[in-house]
Amino acid sequence: MISGNTVTCDLPSGVQTGFYTPQLMVNNPSTLYTVEPTNTTLEIYDCTSISACSTCITNHPLCKFCPEEANRCQYFNTSGCTGVTLDTCPGIQSITPNVLHTSEAGQTLQITLSSPLDTGSYKCEFRSPDGNVAGTTTLTGSNVNMQCNAPTNINMVGEWTVSILVNDIAATAPARLTVYTCPSDAESCSECVSTSRPSCRWCPSQLQCATISEMGGCTGTVDSVDQCPIITSYDPQQDTLAGNSTMDITVSIDVITGLSCDFAGAGIVPATQTGPKSVHCLVPSSNVSGVTQLSLVNSAGKRFTEPRQFTYYDCEFLPGTQTRRKCNECFNLPGCTWCSSSCMPVATCETPDPACP
């Protein structure tokens, strides 16, 4: 049908999918002539033969991807199909493992897809945190269960992305892969071991955070927070601002030499070993009442134990107020005494009153 300079033609039945060069042939009573095409290519495609979401949406404007239709590509006017955008295309459901230490380059990754891929050549594309392509590796497997190896140059810490390529074209939205190193400057066990860093270990005897291969001959390494060394008991658990009480501490593992008791803002004092798992130290004075943190540390300040709470209290004033304690309240506080009409630490009172006036 011809209308002005527009010619409308019906597509013949039985035509195969592919690329065609159309020609316009005009037959009138006097002659038959052909209008040659000008760089015109016509693609004949079948939406229902496409399984990859991104291929369906990106390359074929009359198709839409329909999760309601078992994740298949359908024609744009298919009823009951809401369609999805490229950003919400089904793709990589999971990567196992999804965290890698920089020393685990080349490790096999198990990849689960939400729908099968189009037929073709499969690859995993890895992009580093700066967005550059760091490498591609062959993707193998069948249906939705696939495998590929991480590239050998995974050495940049941060959030990587993994995409599936079919015939070198992205067929899935990127999924995240975290690359990490063990923090060599970790100051405690809990700063080292983490589910986000599964290969990192804490060495209590060396107070070092590294992989097993990196730390050498350490025994008794820790790989989870619930195994970190802790203070199992300590007495007293509170003291006056003047301090000066002898605290006995028991630890969950054998102690190492050169430890000190760290009372957070109140000060650090030497610890004396009294047994394989026990030490004692003298509680330092504090300028502030309230709860502070107690832990055992080495000379560099790295924590041998996880912190516990220790409370400083003011003999003279009630907690959080400027109300002075009464005499009978004073004598009920360990380390406090009535001294010249006020409650004071025993250590700072030269002549304590033997009883309330």
C-alpha positions in Angstrom: 0.0 0.0 0.0 1.3 3.4 -1.0 0.4 6.7 0.7 2.4 9.7 -0.5 6.1 8.8 -0.1 5.3 6.0 2.4 5.0 2.3 1.3 3.6 -0.2 3.7 4.4 -3.9 3.2 3.2 -7.0 4.9 5.8 -9.4 6.3 5.6 -12.7 4.4 4.7 -15.8 6.4 7.3 -18.4 7.2 10.2 -15.9 7.2 13.1 -17.0 9.3 14.7 -14.9 12.0 17.8 -13.0 10.9 19.0 -9.8 9.2 17.6 -8.9 5.7 18.2 -6.2 3.1 14.7 -5.1 1.9 14.2 -4.1 -1.7 11.1 -2.2 -3.1 10.0 -3.6 -6.5 7.3 -1.6 -8.4 5.3 -3.3 -11.1 3.2 -1.2 -13.4 1.8 -2.0 -16.9 4.8 -0.6 -18.7 7.8 -1.7 -16.7 9.1 -3.5 -13.6 11.8 -1.7 -11.7 13.6 -2.0 -8.3 14.3 0.7 -5.8 17.7 -0.1 -4.3 18.0 0.2 -0.5 20.2 2.8 1.1 22.1 1.2 3.9 18.9 -0.4 5.2 18.9 -3.6 7.2 15.8 -5.3 8.6 16.1 -7.7 11.6 13.4 -10.3 11.8 13.3 -11.7 15.4 11.2 -13.9 17.6 10.8 -12.5 21.2 9.8 -15.9 22.6 13.1 -17.5 21.5 15.1 -15.2 23.7 15.8 -16.2 27.3 18.3 -13.6 28.6 16.5 -10.5 30.1 19.1 -8.0 29.1 19.2 -9.3 25.5 15.4 -9.1 25.3 15.2 -5.5 26.5 18.3 -4.0 25.1 18.3 -5.3 21.5 14.6 -5.8 20.7 12.3 -2.8 21.1 9.1 -4.8 20.5 9.9 -7.3 23.2 9.6 -7.1 27.0 10.8 -9.5 29.7 8.0 -11.1 31.7 8.7 -12.6 35.1 5.0 -13.8 35.1 5.8 -15.9 32.1 8.5 -18.1 33.7 11.1 -15.4 33.1 10.8 -15.3 29.4 10.8 -12.7 26.7 7.4 -11.9 25.2 6.0 -9.5 22.6 5.3 -6.0 23.9 1.5 -6.5 23.7 1.4 -9.7 25.7 -1.4 -9.4 28.3 -0.6 -10.1 31.9 3.0 -9.1 31.5 4.1 -6.0 33.4 7.7 -6.2 32.1 10.9 -5.2 33.8 13.6 -2.6 33.3 17.2 -3.5 32.6 18.1 -2.5 36.1 15.7 -5.1 37.5 16.5 -7.9 35.1 16.8 -11.3 36.7 20.5 -12.2 36.9 23.0 -13.4 39.5 21.1 -14.6 42.6 24.2 -15.5 44.6 28.0 -15.9 44.5 29.7 -18.3 46.9 32.0 -17.2 48.4 31.1 -13.5 48.0 34.1 -12.4 50.0 37.7 -13.1 49.0 41.1 -12.4 50.6 43.6 -10.9 48.2 45.6 -14.2 48.5 42.6 -16.2 47.1 42.9 -15.1 43.5 41.9 -17.8 41.1 39.4 -19.4 43.6 36.4 -21.1 42.1 33.1 -19.2 42.6 29.8 -20.9 42.6 27.2 -18.7 40.8 23.5 -19.2 40.9 21.4 -17.5 38.3 17.7 -16.6 38.4 17.0 -17.7 34.9 19.0 -19.6 32.2 21.2 -17.8 29.8 20.9 -17.6 26.0 23.0 -20.1 24.1 26.5 -18.8 23.4 30.0 -18.4 24.9 29.9 -17.6 28.6 32.3 -15.5 30.7 32.5 -13.8 34.1 33.6 -10.2 33.9 35.3 -8.8 37.0 35.5 -5.0 37.6 37.6 -3.6 40.3 36.4 -0.9 42.8 37.7 1.8 40.4 35.3 0.5 37.7 38.0 -0.9 35.4 37.7 -4.4 33.9 40.3 -6.5 35.8 39.7 -9.6 33.8 37.3 -12.2 32.4 37.2 -16.0 33.1 35.3 -18.8 31.5 31.9 -19.6 33.0 30.8 -23.2 33.0 27.9 -25.2 34.2 24.3 -25.8 33.2 20.9 -24.2 33.6 21.2 -21.8 36.5 24.1 -23.4 38.4 27.4 -22.1 37.1 31.1 -21.7 38.1 33.9 -19.5 37.2 37.3 -18.7 38.7 38.2 -15.3 40.1 41.0 -13.6 38.1 44.6 -13.9 39.2 45.0 -10.1 39.8 42.5 -9.6 42.6 44.7 -7.3 44.7 42.6 -4.2 45.2 40.6 -4.1 48.4 37.0 -3.0 48.2 33.7 -3.8 46.4 34.2 -5.6 43.1 31.4 -6.4 40.6 30.8 -9.6 38.6 28.7 -9.7 35.5 27.9 -12.6 33.1 28.7 -12.1 29.5 27.1 -14.1 26.7 29.0 -13.8 23.5 30.9 -10.9 25.1 27.7 -8.9 25.8 26.5 -8.3 29.4 23.6 -10.7 30.1 23.1 -9.9 33.8 23.2 -6.9 36.1 26.4 -6.9 38.1 26.6 -8.6 41.5 28.9 -7.6 44.3 32.1 -9.4 45.4 34.0 -8.0 48.4 37.9 -8.3 48.4 39.7 -7.7 51.7 43.0 -8.0 53.5 43.5 -8.7 57.2 44.0 -5.5 59.1 47.6 -5.6 60.3 46.9 -2.6 62.6 44.0 -4.3 64.4 44.3 -3.5 68.1 42.2 -6.4 69.4 40.8 -9.8 68.5 37.3 -8.4 67.8 38.8 -5.9 65.3 40.5 -8.7 63.5 38.0 -11.6 63.2 34.8 -11.0 61.4 32.3 -12.9 59.1 33.2 -10.3 56.5 36.9 -11.4 56.7 36.6 -15.2 57.0 40.3 -16.0 56.3 41.6 -13.6 59.0 42.9 -15.1 62.3 43.9 -13.5 65.6 47.1 -14.8 67.3 46.7 -14.1 71.1 50.4 -14.9 71.8 51.6 -12.4 69.2 48.6 -10.0 69.2 48.7 -10.2 65.4 45.9 -10.3 62.7 46.7 -12.2 59.6 45.9 -15.3 57.6 47.3 -18.6 58.9 49.9 -18.7 56.1 51.0 -15.2 56.9 51.4 -15.5 60.7 53.7 -18.5 60.7 54.0 -20.6 63.8 51.3 -19.2 66.0 49.3 -21.8 67.9 45.8 -21.3 69.3 44.6 -18.9 66.6 41.1 -17.4 66.9 38.7 -17.2 64.0 35.5 -15.9 65.6 34.6 -13.2 68.0 33.1 -15.6 70.5 36.5 -17.2 70.9 38.4 -14.0 71.6 40.2 -13.9 75.0 38.1 -12.4 77.7 38.4 -11.5 81.4 36.3 -14.2 83.1 36.4 -12.7 86.6 37.7 -9.6 88.3 37.5 -8.3 91.8 36.7 -5.6 92.8 34.4 -4.5 89.9 34.1 -1.0 91.3 36.3 1.4 93.4 36.4 5.0 94.7 37.8 7.8 92.6 41.0 7.4 94.7 41.4 3.9 93.5 44.4 2.0 95.2 42.5 -1.3 95.5 44.3 -4.5 94.4 42.3 -6.1 91.6 42.6 -9.8 90.9 41.9 -10.8 87.3 41.3 -14.2 85.7 41.5 -14.6 81.9 40.1 -17.3 79.6 43.5 -18.3 78.2 47.1 -18.3 79.4 48.4 -14.8 79.8 51.5 -13.5 78.0 54.3 -11.4 79.6 54.4 -7.7 79.6 50.7 -7.0 80.2 49.2 -3.9 81.8 45.7 -3.1 83.1 44.1 -0.4 81.0 41.3 1.5 82.8 40.5 3.5 79.7 40.6 7.2 80.6 41.7 6.6 84.1 45.1 5.2 83.3 47.3 2.2 82.5 49.0 0.4 85.4 51.4 -2.7 85.3 49.9 -6.1 85.8 51.7 -8.8 87.8 51.2 -12.4 86.8 49.9 -14.6 89.7 49.1 -17.8 87.8 48.9 -19.2 84.2 45.6 -17.4 83.6 45.6 -14.7 86.3 47.2 -11.3 87.1 46.6 -8.5 89.6 47.1 -4.8 89.4 46.5 -1.7 91.5 43.4 0.3 90.5 44.5 3.9 89.5 42.7 7.0 90.6 40.2 8.7 88.4 38.9 12.3 88.0 35.5 11.1 86.7 33.0 8.9 88.3 30.9 6.4 86.3 31.5 3.3 84.1 34.8 2.9 82.2 36.4 0.0 80.3 38.9 -2.5 81.7 41.2 -4.6 79.5 44.6 -6.2 79.5 47.0 -4.6 77.0 50.6 -5.0 75.9 53.2 -2.2 75.8 52.0 -1.1 72.3 48.4 -0.7 73.5 47.0 -3.8 71.7 44.3 -5.5 73.7 45.0 -9.0 75.0 41.4 -9.3 76.3 38.1 -7.8 75.2 37.0 -4.9 77.6 34.8 -5.3 80.6 33.0 -2.6 82.6 34.5 -1.1 85.7 32.8 1.5 87.8 34.3 4.4 89.7 32.2 6.1 92.4 32.5 9.3 94.2 32.5 9.0 98.0 31.5 12.5 98.6 28.6 13.0 96.2 25.6 10.9 95.1 25.9 9.6 91.5 25.2 12.4 89.0 24.4 15.0 91.5 26.1 17.6 93.8 24.2 16.2 96.8 26.6 15.1 99.5 26.3 11.7 101.0 25.1 11.3 104.6 27.3 9.6 107.1 25.4 6.3 107.3 25.5 6.1 103.5 29.3 6.7 103.5 30.1 3.8 105.8 28.2 1.4 103.5 30.6 2.2 100.6 33.7 0.1 100.3 36.8 2.3 100.5 34.9 5.3 101.9 35.0 6.8 105.4 33.5 9.7 107.3 36.2 12.3 107.6 35.7 15.8 109.1 32.0 16.0 108.4 32.2 14.6 104.8 32.5 11.3 103.1 36.0 10.7 101.6 38.1 7.9 100.3 40.0 6.1 103.0 43.2 6.6 101.1 42.9 10.4 101.3 41.6 10.8 104.9 44.3 11.2 107.5 42.0 10.9 110.6 38.9 8.9 109.8 35.9 9.1 112.2 35.3 5.7 113.8 31.5 6.2 113.7 28.8 8.7 112.6 28.5 11.7 115.0 
